[in-house]
Amino acid sequence: MFIIRKFIGSIILFLNWILPPRAMKRDSDTQKLVDSQTENFKLYQFHACPFCVKVRRAMKRMSLNIELRDAKNNQDIKSELVTEGGRHKVPCLRIENNDGSIKWLYESSEIVSFLTEKFNPPLKD
Ligand SMILES: N[C@@H](CCC(=O)N[C@@H](CS)C(=O)NCC(=O)O)C(=O)O
């Protein structure tokens, strides 16, 4: 099972590498503003997890510079995720709000929707 997972993970990483998403371009002031907004976000993730690759690709598409935290190999980060977030499940986006409150957002689709709504909302008529 471990070997199969490792094999699938490697294929996903390889496909991700040969088919990188196109990053959106913003003018530098807008990108700085976006960077300041994502400064308080941290993505807890595993390098070869397909759901994490999905979120990282969405981040790349939207040119979001969000700190990645390795919850597989780094024991401190892993226990932070479990004790503060509540579950050892990745991906998980740690969102620190301006008032200091913290939200731990699990589920890749939820994370992608949250980021898309905030940084790449669909055009309205
Ligand atoms: N439905 C979840 C699935 C996430 C998931 O299954 N993540 C796996 C890694 S690929 C995980 O965190 N497993 C916990 C563990 O290995 O301890 C999502 O879309 O985010």
PDBQT file of the ligand as one rigid body, heavy atoms in Angstrom, charges set to zero:
ROOT
HETATM    1  N1  LIG A 201     -11.230  15.082   1.000  1.00  0.00    +0.000 N 
HETATM    2  C1  LIG A 201      -9.944  15.545   1.455  1.00  0.00    +0.000 C 
HETATM    3  C2  LIG A 201      -8.950  14.406   1.364  1.00  0.00    +0.000 C 
HETATM    4  C3  LIG A 201      -7.617  14.755   2.003  1.00  0.00    +0.000 C 
HETATM    5  C4  LIG A 201      -6.775  13.528   2.300  1.00  0.00    +0.000 C 
HETATM    6  O1  LIG A 201      -7.238  12.367   2.191  1.00  0.00    +0.000 OA
HETATM    7  N2  LIG A 201      -5.544  13.772   2.695  1.00  0.00    +0.000 N 
HETATM    8  C5  LIG A 201      -4.658  12.700   3.110  1.00  0.00    +0.000 C 
HETATM    9  C6  LIG A 201      -3.305  12.812   2.401  1.00  0.00    +0.000 C 
HETATM   10  S1  LIG A 201      -3.459  12.583   0.663  1.00  0.00    +0.000 SA
HETATM   11  C7  LIG A 201      -4.385  12.819   4.584  1.00  0.00    +0.000 C 
HETATM   12  O2  LIG A 201      -4.341  13.900   5.136  1.00  0.00    +0.000 OA
HETATM   13  N3  LIG A 201      -4.223  11.705   5.283  1.00  0.00    +0.000 N 
HETATM   14  C8  LIG A 201      -3.945  11.739   6.711  1.00  0.00    +0.000 C 
HETATM   15  C9  LIG A 201      -2.715  11.016   7.077  1.00  0.00    +0.000 C 
HETATM   16  O3  LIG A 201      -2.042  10.504   6.179  1.00  0.00    +0.000 OA
HETATM   17  O4  LIG A 201      -2.399  10.989   8.268  1.00  0.00    +0.000 OA
HETATM   18  C10 LIG A 201      -9.530  16.765   0.622  1.00  0.00    +0.000 C 
HETATM   19  O5  LIG A 201     -10.013  16.919  -0.515  1.00  0.00    +0.000 OA
HETATM   20  O6  LIG A 201      -8.770  17.600   1.135  1.00  0.00    +0.000 OA
ENDROOT
TORSDOF 0
